[in-house]
């Protein structure tokens, strides 16, 4: 299976309120969410799905109501305008890396396989993990590890990488992992997950892309339109939660004399929805998922 969609029924239940409406799946992947959305639409309904990964194009759906756009969802608004779509009824974004990308060893996403340092979701882009590890200076690497991986010894890790690459380029995931063989066995899995996450976020500019998509999603949603976002780590979830609350990523919104501020969205549910035990047993990659749904004010 290319990818097992997370929170499938719950997300589409929240998303689709008008069978005749126009919907967007920002992260097509294997097409699981898209197929479920299409099953809820009438003949008048439309679905536009985005994916920058060329491999995902092989999963396209033969349905006159469906259009697959080979673009990063940071180009959401302009891409839809090219199809004559200025507004939509709902937008879904599952921010997880697909199972296919993890399982394809040559992509370099997985901590379990020895592969070239790559981690590009769009294989046509120039920046890859090898360039990050071998070209970024110590301060840049430390910031990436600290802010994107939440690694407390970020400065030490960056220093070891810079020292090693003076004598030999770091080419593969195993080359990178060997630098940190001193990590205690009971901590090693979490450590490499955080390290690889940090590098992947930098390579794909994931947090900046997410911010751009959220702002554009607000712009193109109709009043009462719904934005459903499934995130997989606290960095993403904080951005999503904050934006759904007040339309901002940092700072405080302006308040009126009564202390009230203009909301961007009403939260459908006050707390994030998480997968149940059965789904996590069937799909271990669902264990960190959190889903939030906002209704545009």
Secondary structure, DSSP 4 states (H G I P E B T S, - for coil): -----TTHHHHHHHH-S-TTSEEEES--TTSHHHHHHHHH--TT-EEEEE---GGGGGG----TTEEEE-S-GGGHHHHHHHTT---EEEEEEE-SPPHHHHH-GGG---SSS--BS---SSTTSS--HHHHHHHS-HHHHHHHHHHHH--TTHHHHHHHHHHHHTTS---BHHHHHHTTTTS-HHHHHHHHHHHHHHHHHHHHTHHHHHHHHHHHHHHHEEEEEEEEEEE-SHHHHHHHHHHHHHS-SSS---B-TTS-B--SEEESSSS-B---HHHHHH-GGGTT-EEEEEEE-
